[in-house]
Amino acid sequence: MNSKNHKQNTNFQIAHFLVGSCHTADGAYSLLCDLRESRQAAIDNYNVSLLRNKAKRIRAEKLISNFNDEAERLEGEADLLELENNERSGKILYGAALDEIAFIDKCIAAIQPLRRFKDLPDLEAHETAQFDEWKLELMRRAENFLITAGNIPTDEFNTMRMHPAFQSDIMPHIKGIQNLMMINGGIEILQKQLEGSPFKEINKLLE
């Protein structure tokens, strides 16, 4: 079941599946900024559509007032009905976008104190966060592959090798997982290590 109730993403999805997929506070902040920009664009476009609909309504009313041409009058009535339908759905989508952006703002406020690069300009901070975000993402993929399939696919391993921290962090992490899985109860220990979200502050917003 994946009901979004007119939103692009529900609060639950944002907290658990989007922010929850990030590995660092700066990575989560970067993702939230993207989400906010998208929702703000929808809000801005709604305000533009209001002006365009006013113009369409004026033209439609002119067509309706033309009693000498039934086709034009019917077109005008159809245009007005279409405008009313669009306005109803537009208001619902607009309200959903406002609700969504309000939750995104709460998430940003909660994540800010945890950020490592919050003193940098946003664009620079987004770029600087990529090193750790990708390193930890590749380490998570290694965990998922090893615990579910027992091996890492060649193309994924090749991606891991391309990261500058492959020798210093990623490969030792892979070996640690493999060694842990070879001992009695190792898989259970690994499963416990993988539990939980790194951003409990965000999850608290859902309570």
Secondary structure as GFF3:
##gff-version 3
##sequence-region A 1 207
A	DSSP	alpha_helix	11	12	.	.	.	ID=ss1
A	DSSP	pi_helix	13	18	.	.	.	ID=ss2
A	DSSP	three_ten_helix	19	21	.	.	.	ID=ss3
A	DSSP	alpha_helix	25	64	.	.	.	ID=ss4
A	DSSP	alpha_helix	70	111	.	.	.	ID=ss5
A	DSSP	three_ten_helix	112	114	.	.	.	ID=ss6
A	DSSP	alpha_helix	122	128	.	.	.	ID=ss7
A	DSSP	alpha_helix	130	148	.	.	.	ID=ss8
A	DSSP	alpha_helix	154	162	.	.	.	ID=ss9
A	DSSP	pi_helix	166	170	.	.	.	ID=ss10
A	DSSP	alpha_helix	171	181	.	.	.	ID=ss11
A	DSSP	alpha_helix	186	193	.	.	.	ID=ss12
A	DSSP	alpha_helix	200	203	.	.	.	ID=ss13
A	DSSP	three_ten_helix	204	206	.	.	.	ID=ss14
###
